[in-house]
Amino acid sequence: MDRRARMQALLEQNFAPLHMAVEDESARHAGHAGASSAGETHYNVTIVSEKFSALSRVERSRIVHSVLKGEFDQGLHALSLSLRSPIEK
């Protein structure tokens, strides 16, 4: 299973998203800090979930980073996040 699939599974389990997209943008960051020639280092993640309804933007980001800590420990370098509740859709 590749990093994108692992991340998607973790995010689905933790946030029961109404909508989710996980895009590997590593190729766009070639030569940047933290980029690997193997890729799988930079991702754009969009999630719409009820679980974000009572949380601030910072809290949403922190919880997603916490869920993906294992991936960061294994080479994930950066996330671009769009985290919304259904009413913000």
C-alpha positions, -999 to +999 in steps of 0.1 A: +000+000+000+014+034-009+015+065+013-016+081-004-037+049+002-025+047+039-033+083+045-067+080+029-075+050+050-064+067+082-084+099+074-115+079+065-113+060+097-109+091+119-131+117+102-159+098+083-156+124+055-185+134+033-159+144+008-122+138+007-093+142-018-057+132-012-033+144-039+004+136-042+020+169-052+056+158-046+066+163-082+058+200-079+083+203-050+113+185-066+144+202-054+127+218-024+135+210+012+122+177+023+115+165-012+126+130-021+134+117-056+111+088-047+082+112-042+054+107-016+066+137+005+042+166-003+004+162-003-027+183-007-056+171+014-092+182+013-117+169+038-154+178+045-164+162+078-190+168+106-161+162+130-147+196+121-179+215+130-169+225+165-132+230+159-112+260+149-089+259+118-059+254+141-076+225+160-086+209+127-050+210+114-036+197+147-059+167+147-051+158+111-014+161+118-018+139+149-036+112+129-009+113+102+021+114+127+032+079+117+035+091+081+055+122+091+078+098+111+083+078+078+091+107+055+060+127+048+073+163+048+044+187+041+006+189+039-016+216+023-049+213+041-084+224+033-105+211+062-142+221+064-174+212+081-204+205+058-219+240+063-187+255+051-188+234+019 
